[in-house]
Amino acid sequence: MIALADTSVFLDFDGTVTLEDTGVHVLRRLAQPEWVDVDAEYRSGLIGSREVLSREWPLVIGGLAAARQVAREVAIDSGFTPLVDALRAAGAEVMVVSDGFGFLAAEVCASAGVDVLTNRIDETGEIVFPWQDRCCPCSTCGVCKQAPIKDARRRGRTTVLVGDGVSDRKAALLADVIYAKNDLADWCDDAGVDYRPFARLDDVLRSLVGPAAIRSGSN
């Protein structure tokens, strides 16, 4: 068991806290078809997340209001709140790090009382990147997921990453413990990076805190 009082847990949002990627869901529903080619460039490593989001957002028809309405169709993993509550009760730090459009991340995390780093669409309808790190060697991400992990490690904390996608790869190179599924798990397999597989956040809760947390959370 990890000593949770000395641990910082970082959760991806799209496809991890949510059951599917809200950005992809919105693009499939509202965007002009060119988004598929832009997304393929990102997944192949030709462009970073900041560029893919900047090129895809103008393709979304209907603006932020329509995007948020469609994004709300995506379900939240029912294990999110029990996981956050159990980790905090055990003394762990919890943060959500999201490198998507930010349609839902801020409001979902606010309702759970969780700090979140996310891109966002501002009042003018433009996408902004308040958590990019231009000092990072890659300097291509919208949200630098390595930065908060580096900070936690400097404070002597064990770092845990829970993620599912391309935007989690660089963070996975630094985290002490990785929980991975979907694209991130495939990448870890190919790159020889050790990880713990999960399907839902209840699996992470059971692994980090123990079965008793699942039982108490279901009461």
Summary of the structure (lengths in Angstrom):
residues: 219
radius of gyration: 16.8
end to end distance: 24.0
largest distance: 47.8
contacts: 722
relative contact order: 0.18
helix: 46%
strand: 16%
